[in-house]
Amino acid sequence: MNTIQITLKDRLAIVSLNRLKSNAINLEMMEDLSKCFEQLENDAKIGGVILTGQGHFFSAGLDLIALYNLSEAETEQFWIRFLNLSAQLVAFKKPLVAAINGYSPAGGCVLALACDARVMAKGNYIIGLNEVPVGIIVPPSIFDVYSFWIGKAAAARALLEGKLFNPEEALQVGLVDEIVEGDRILTQAEKMVRKYMGFEPNTWQQSKLNIRRDLIAITRSDYSADLKVMLDQWWSASTQAIVKNIIDNLQQKKN
């Protein structure tokens, strides 16, 4: 697996996103994560998982540069893969804690939202769903995952304005559970996940699945109609112009 690293520590798996500087999510990363979490869920020796990033990025979200250059058929498969991965992580039965070590907008936020708890590093970082200003329609299932944690009214307001929260704001609205200094983030995430791992496994896991029953059903439901609306907007001249401008700015920064 080229885009993630897995470290094992006394029944705990630490899955680190490890793709270039910003951990932007491409097809390869989605495939790696899907295979990884399938293996971890079926491995009786693993009791819990921490999901984290590297440097100053948890994940910058979907790789817009890669996505922009795909054909219509490839673009559809990209989104299908992302929605399926989101559903898989939401239904992951074992304790899963996000150690948000840095920036976590858009798709990065979605990965964190699938977890049972989130600890975020202090600093000049942001987290949230900012797709609307980019011209991307957020699928209903993703909104439901968002509102599962912060409530429908708060999620609606934040989504429609593309709100990105700093760590203190994210803590205040319930988007993250704790904020700590960056050098303590894995330690604190491990403390959180091991608390869950300390309970009788079947009781804890079934309780989690019961609590998430409606959310799991929503993320696994037929999203083909919603995806068509989303893709129609993606290919519109207005969204393509916004995305092209973002990509041009990113490439200028690289140069």
Stockholm file with secondary structure:
# STOCKHOLM 1.0

chainA/1-255         MNTIQITLKDRLAIVSLNRLKSNAINLEMMEDLSKCFEQLENDAKIGGVILTGQGHFFSAGLDLIALYNLSEAETEQFWIRFLNLSAQLVAFKKPLVAAINGYSPAGGCVLALACDARVMAKGNYIIGLNEVPVGIIVPPSIFDVYSFWIGKAAAARALLEGKLFNPEEALQVGLVDEIVEGDRILTQAEKMVRKYMGFEPNTWQQSKLNIRRDLIAITRSDYSADLKVMLDQWWSASTQAIVKNIIDNLQQKKN
#=GR chainA/1-255 SS CCSEEEEEETTEEEEEECSTTTCCBCHHHHHHHHHHHHHHHHCTTCCEEEEECBTTBSCCCBCHHHHHTSCHHHHHHHHHHHHHHHHHHHTCCSCEEEEECSBEETHHHHHHHTSSEEEEECSSCCEECCHHHHTCCCCHHHHHHHHHHHCHHHHHHHHHTTCCBCHHHHHHHTSCSEEECGGGHHHHHHHHHHHHHTSCHHHHHHHHHHHTHHHHHHHHSCCHHHHHHHHHHHTSHHHHHHHHHHHHHHHHHHC
#=GC SS_cons         CCSEEEEEETTEEEEEECSTTTCCBCHHHHHHHHHHHHHHHHCTTCCEEEEECBTTBSCCCBCHHHHHTSCHHHHHHHHHHHHHHHHHHHTCCSCEEEEECSBEETHHHHHHHTSSEEEEECSSCCEECCHHHHTCCCCHHHHHHHHHHHCHHHHHHHHHTTCCBCHHHHHHHTSCSEEECGGGHHHHHHHHHHHHHTSCHHHHHHHHHHHTHHHHHHHHSCCHHHHHHHHHHHTSHHHHHHHHHHHHHHHHHHC
//
